[in-house]
Amino acid sequence: MEPKTIKKIGVLTSGGDSPGMNAAIRAAVRAGFYYNLEMYGIYRGYEGMIQNDIKKLDSKNITHVLERGGTFLKSARSLEFKTPEGRKKAYDNLMSHGIDALVVIGGDGSLTGAHLFFKEYGIPSIGLPGTIDNDLSGTDSTIGFDTACNTAIEAIDKIRDTATSHDRLFFVEVMGRDAGFIAINAGIGSAAAAILIPEKKMPIDHLVDKLKIRSKAKKSSNIVIVAEGGKSGGAGEIAGKVKKYLPTYDIKVTILGHLQRGGAPSSFDRLLASKLGVAAVEGLLQGKYDVMAGLINNKVVYTPIKKAIVDDKTVDEEDFRIAKILST
């Protein structure tokens, strides 16, 4: 497709927030200004697009946002956007502002919306992978993943202090309904006794045997990391099953939950978001539409959105092998 003339770009964040979204917005807006474009903020994601919550941005809007977690454009789920009528409202509102293209920052659901919108109305769009889950192919890391791992490790380190003081066994549940990237990285980084992820099922008796071996080795603390979507169940369910085998153990459960979504983005996430924000604007100007900008081997790549959200991205077997060795 020949590049269209683009003078006005709308930027939105959608789905679950992730650290670094503000940095990505800032980079896209600054890149737009650099190329003499008008930049518009679409507040509250696709719902804001339907409600016409769209405002022209200037440099004041992006001052001191790089270091902030969350998203100043805010985010919201939109059931109405899933309907043809809702998308027609959204399209009409974009046209009323003369918006020529979109930068959509979010996870697979957000990028699916951008893909559908492009198919129906031909609105040029580029997605940026803004999700702590790291479950989009077409990029080595998603925006917010590194920060979420750091947050989880910091929390687990503190939990270990009390686990060691009282000889307790802790089950710590981290986010990752469909992918165990946070669990495996946080597990390796915090010296976990075991890691349970959606991609692999660990039988309870295997876990119990591992804990018994560590007990005989007089390990001072045991922490088991559980991804919330693990095939063996959540942290509370697994802890209950283990308690039946090890009734004398003092077992505690901690669910980190949305703690992992918040906080200032790490230096890595700030850099990643900044690179991809610029890449989104430059990609649109070059005629790259219906794609996701990502970073692979430290180089910007553009992957068709449909491929980025459909292709499976699973935990590296090498990471799982290393985790197994280090937990013995």
Secondary structure per residue as TSV (DSSP state, phi and psi in degrees):
chain	resnum	aa	ss	phi	psi
A	1	M	-	360.0	134.5
A	2	E	-	-67.8	139.5
A	3	P	-	-59.2	134.7
A	4	K	-	-84.7	159.2
A	5	T	-	-74.6	119.1
A	6	I	-	-116.3	122.6
A	7	K	-	-120.4	-24.3
A	8	K	E	-133.2	127.8
A	9	I	E	-121.1	133.3
A	10	G	E	-98.3	139.4
A	11	V	E	-119.4	134.2
A	12	L	E	-142.5	154.1
A	13	T	E	-116.6	142.5
A	14	S	-	-144.8	156.3
A	15	G	S	76.4	-157.2
A	16	G	S	-66.8	138.7
A	17	D	-	-73.0	158.2
A	18	S	-	-147.7	144.8
A	19	P	T	-60.1	130.0
A	20	G	T	110.1	-11.2
A	21	M	H	-60.7	-42.8
A	22	N	H	-62.4	-38.4
A	23	A	H	-63.8	-37.5
A	24	A	H	-69.0	-42.0
A	25	I	H	-59.8	-49.2
A	26	R	H	-57.0	-45.6
A	27	A	H	-64.6	-42.8
A	28	A	H	-63.7	-43.0
A	29	V	H	-66.6	-44.4
A	30	R	H	-64.2	-38.7
A	31	A	H	-64.1	-39.6
A	32	G	H	-60.7	-44.5
A	33	F	H	-62.1	-39.5
A	34	Y	H	-59.2	-37.2
A	35	Y	T	-96.1	19.9
A	36	N	T	58.4	40.9
A	37	L	-	-103.9	157.4
A	38	E	E	-92.0	133.4
A	39	M	E	-115.9	136.0
A	40	Y	E	-122.9	137.3
A	41	G	E	-95.0	128.5
A	42	I	E	-104.4	106.8
A	43	Y	T	-82.5	141.5
A	44	R	T	65.8	34.5
A	45	G	H	61.3	-143.5
A	46	Y	H	-66.0	-29.1
A	47	E	H	-64.8	-40.6
A	48	G	H	-66.6	-32.2
A	49	M	H	-64.1	-39.9
A	50	I	H	-70.4	-36.9
A	51	Q	T	-86.7	3.6
A	52	N	T	62.3	35.1
A	53	D	-	-87.8	70.3
A	54	I	E	-126.7	128.7
A	55	K	E	-137.4	143.2
A	56	K	E	-70.0	137.3
A	57	L	-	-101.1	147.5
A	58	D	-	-129.7	-176.9
A	59	S	G	-63.0	-27.7
A	60	K	G	-65.2	-33.0
A	61	N	G	-65.3	-25.1
A	62	I	G	-111.9	17.0
A	63	T	T	-79.1	131.4
A	64	H	T	58.3	38.7
A	65	V	-	-109.0	-18.3
A	66	L	T	-53.5	-41.4
A	67	E	T	-89.2	-1.8
A	68	R	-	-92.7	140.9
A	69	G	S	-78.0	179.6
A	70	G	S	70.4	-156.0
A	71	T	-	-145.6	123.4
A	72	F	T	-70.9	-17.8
A	73	L	T	-79.2	-8.6
A	74	K	-	63.1	167.4
A	75	S	-	-141.0	155.2
A	76	A	-	-159.8	149.9
A	77	R	-	-77.8	148.5
A	78	S	-	-136.8	102.8
A	79	L	S	-71.0	-33.0
A	80	E	G	-65.6	-33.2
A	81	F	G	-66.2	-19.7
A	82	K	G	-75.1	-8.7
A	83	T	S	-102.0	150.6
A	84	P	H	-58.6	-36.6
A	85	E	H	-64.6	-41.3
A	86	G	H	-64.2	-43.1
A	87	R	H	-67.5	-32.4
A	88	K	H	-65.2	-42.0
A	89	K	H	-59.9	-45.3
A	90	A	H	-61.1	-44.6
A	91	Y	H	-61.4	-45.7
A	92	D	H	-61.0	-38.3
A	93	N	H	-68.3	-39.5
A	94	L	H	-61.5	-43.0
A	95	M	H	-65.4	-32.8
A	96	S	H	-65.3	-24.1
A	97	H	H	-97.9	-4.3
A	98	G	T	72.6	24.5
A	99	I	-	-73.7	128.0
A	100	D	-	-96.7	-23.7
A	101	A	E	-156.5	166.0
A	102	L	E	-130.8	145.2
A	103	V	E	-115.2	117.3
A	104	V	E	-112.6	120.0
A	105	I	E	-110.0	117.6
A	106	G	E	172.3	-165.9
A	107	G	S	-93.9	-158.0
A	108	D	H	-63.4	-37.2
A	109	G	H	-65.2	-41.1
A	110	S	H	-64.7	-44.0
A	111	L	H	-69.5	-31.9
A	112	T	H	-61.5	-40.6
A	113	G	H	-61.3	-42.4
A	114	A	H	-64.2	-40.5
A	115	H	H	-63.4	-45.2
A	116	L	H	-64.9	-40.8
A	117	F	H	-63.8	-39.0
A	118	F	H	-66.4	-42.6
A	119	K	H	-62.6	-40.3
A	120	E	H	-82.1	-38.0
A	121	Y	H	-122.7	-3.6
A	122	G	-	69.1	21.6
A	123	I	-	-73.8	115.2
A	124	P	-	-58.1	132.9
A	125	S	E	-146.9	148.5
A	126	I	E	-129.8	132.1
A	127	G	E	-95.7	148.7
A	128	L	E	-118.8	136.5
A	129	P	E	-77.4	85.8
A	130	G	B	-102.8	89.9
A	131	T	-	-160.8	140.1
A	132	I	T	-76.1	-13.4
A	133	D	T	-75.8	-19.3
A	134	N	-	59.7	33.0
A	135	D	-	-104.5	17.1
A	136	L	-	-104.0	129.5
A	137	S	S	-77.4	163.5
A	138	G	S	95.6	5.9
A	139	T	S	-158.2	143.5
A	140	D	S	-68.6	-34.4
A	141	S	S	-143.8	142.9
A	142	T	-	-93.0	158.0
A	143	I	B	-66.6	120.1
A	144	G	T	106.9	-18.8
A	145	F	H	-63.8	-46.8
A	146	D	H	-61.2	-43.6
A	147	T	H	-63.6	-42.4
A	148	A	H	-61.5	-39.9
A	149	C	H	-64.4	-43.3
A	150	N	H	-62.2	-41.1
A	151	T	H	-63.4	-44.5
A	152	A	H	-63.1	-44.6
A	153	I	H	-63.8	-41.8
A	154	E	H	-60.9	-42.7
A	155	A	H	-66.7	-41.4
A	156	I	H	-66.1	-37.6
A	157	D	H	-58.3	-40.3
A	158	K	H	-70.7	-37.4
A	159	I	H	-63.6	-36.3
A	160	R	H	-61.9	-33.2
A	161	D	H	-57.1	-46.7
A	162	T	H	-77.4	-30.5
A	163	A	H	-62.6	-40.9
A	164	T	H	-70.0	-40.7
A	165	S	H	-63.8	-30.3
A	166	H	H	-118.9	9.3
A	167	D	T	52.4	49.2
A	168	R	-	-101.2	154.9
A	169	L	E	-104.7	118.2
A	170	F	E	-107.0	134.8
A	171	F	E	-105.4	117.7
A	172	V	E	-112.1	119.8
A	173	E	E	-95.8	126.3
A	174	V	E	-113.0	166.3
A	175	M	S	-71.3	157.3
A	176	G	-	138.0	68.0
A	177	R	S	-63.4	-39.9
A	178	D	S	-118.4	-4.5
A	179	A	-	-145.2	140.7
A	180	G	-	-99.6	26.9
A	181	F	H	-63.9	-46.3
A	182	I	H	-63.3	-44.1
A	183	A	H	-60.0	-47.0
A	184	I	H	-69.2	-39.9
A	185	N	H	-70.8	-43.7
A	186	A	H	-67.0	-34.4
A	187	G	H	-65.6	-45.6
A	188	I	H	-65.6	-43.2
A	189	G	H	-71.0	-17.0
A	190	S	T	-116.4	11.7
A	191	A	T	57.0	49.6
A	192	A	-	-69.0	150.4
A	193	A	S	-72.9	-31.2
A	194	A	E	-159.4	155.4
A	195	I	E	-131.8	125.7
A	196	L	E	-114.4	122.2
A	197	I	-	-128.6	161.5
A	198	P	T	-61.0	-31.1
A	199	E	T	-71.4	-21.5
A	200	K	S	-136.9	141.3
A	201	K	-	-103.3	127.7
A	202	M	-	-107.8	114.5
A	203	P	-	-56.8	143.6
A	204	I	H	-57.9	-39.4
A	205	D	H	-64.7	-31.2
A	206	H	H	-67.4	-41.5
A	207	L	H	-64.2	-42.7
A	208	V	H	-62.2	-42.9
A	209	D	H	-61.1	-41.8
A	210	K	H	-62.1	-42.0
A	211	L	H	-68.0	-35.9
A	212	K	H	-65.5	-40.9
A	213	I	H	-62.8	-42.6
A	214	R	H	-65.7	-34.2
A	215	S	H	-65.9	-41.9
A	216	K	H	-65.7	-30.1
A	217	A	T	-80.8	2.4
A	218	K	T	60.1	42.3
A	219	K	-	-66.8	134.2
A	220	S	S	-75.9	-20.4
A	221	S	-	-152.8	155.1
A	222	N	E	-134.0	124.4
A	223	I	E	-125.9	125.3
A	224	V	E	-108.2	125.4
A	225	I	E	-94.8	130.2
A	226	V	E	-125.1	122.6
A	227	A	E	-73.0	139.1
A	228	E	T	-58.8	-23.1
A	229	G	T	-105.1	21.3
A	230	G	-	-59.1	146.6
A	231	K	T	-67.6	-18.8
A	232	S	T	-89.0	-4.0
A	233	G	-	110.9	175.7
A	234	G	-	-76.3	174.6
A	235	A	H	-61.1	-41.1
A	236	G	H	-64.3	-42.4
A	237	E	H	-65.2	-44.7
A	238	I	H	-66.2	-41.3
A	239	A	H	-59.9	-39.3
A	240	G	H	-63.5	-40.2
A	241	K	H	-68.8	-41.7
A	242	V	H	-65.4	-36.3
A	243	K	H	-58.7	-32.5
A	244	K	H	-67.3	-32.0
A	245	Y	H	-85.0	-32.2
A	246	L	-	-125.2	68.7
A	247	P	T	-64.2	-21.1
A	248	T	T	-85.9	-10.0
A	249	Y	S	-73.5	141.0
A	250	D	-	-88.5	100.4
A	251	I	E	-105.9	132.3
A	252	K	E	-127.4	153.3
A	253	V	E	-123.6	132.7
A	254	T	E	-128.5	127.3
A	255	I	E	-108.5	113.9
A	256	L	-	-72.1	-33.7
A	257	G	G	54.6	-139.5
A	258	H	G	-72.1	-4.4
A	259	L	G	-51.9	-34.5
A	260	Q	G	-72.4	-17.4
A	261	R	G	-83.0	-23.1
A	262	G	-	-95.2	-179.3
A	263	G	S	97.3	160.4
A	264	A	-	-64.7	139.3
A	265	P	-	-67.0	147.8
A	266	S	-	-67.7	167.3
A	267	S	H	-60.3	-37.3
A	268	F	H	-62.7	-46.3
A	269	D	H	-67.8	-33.5
A	270	R	H	-64.7	-42.5
A	271	L	H	-68.1	-45.6
A	272	L	H	-59.4	-49.2
A	273	A	H	-62.0	-38.8
A	274	S	H	-66.2	-44.3
A	275	K	H	-62.3	-43.4
A	276	L	H	-74.6	-30.8
A	277	G	H	-63.0	-43.9
A	278	V	H	-65.7	-42.6
A	279	A	H	-61.2	-33.4
A	280	A	H	-64.7	-47.6
A	281	V	H	-67.1	-44.8
A	282	E	H	-66.1	-35.6
A	283	G	H	-63.9	-42.3
A	284	L	H	-61.4	-42.9
A	285	L	H	-66.6	-25.4
A	286	Q	T	-88.5	-0.7
A	287	G	T	87.4	20.6
A	288	K	-	-91.8	105.5
A	289	Y	-	-118.5	155.7
A	290	D	S	57.9	40.2
A	291	V	E	-130.0	163.7
A	292	M	E	-110.6	131.7
A	293	A	E	-86.6	130.9
A	294	G	E	-139.9	176.0
A	295	L	E	-123.0	118.3
A	296	I	E	-125.7	124.9
A	297	N	T	52.6	39.4
A	298	N	T	64.6	22.3
A	299	K	E	-124.2	139.2
A	300	V	E	-69.8	131.4
A	301	V	E	-130.5	152.2
A	302	Y	E	-116.2	117.6
A	303	T	E	-112.5	133.2
A	304	P	E	-50.9	134.5
A	305	I	H	-55.8	-41.8
A	306	K	H	-59.0	-38.2
A	307	K	H	-72.2	-40.6
A	308	A	H	-63.1	-34.3
A	309	I	H	-92.7	-18.4
A	310	V	H	-95.7	-41.6
A	311	D	S	-63.2	134.3
A	312	D	-	-71.0	137.6
A	313	K	-	-126.1	113.1
A	314	T	-	-119.3	163.2
A	315	V	-	-57.2	136.3
A	316	D	-	-62.2	128.8
A	317	E	H	-58.5	-31.4
A	318	E	H	-65.2	-39.1
A	319	D	H	-62.6	-42.5
A	320	F	H	-66.5	-37.0
A	321	R	H	-65.1	-43.1
A	322	I	H	-62.9	-43.1
A	323	A	H	-60.5	-39.3
A	324	K	H	-64.6	-43.6
A	325	I	H	-63.3	-44.4
A	326	L	H	-74.8	-15.7
A	327	S	T	-93.4	-1.7
A	328	T	-	-79.3	360.0
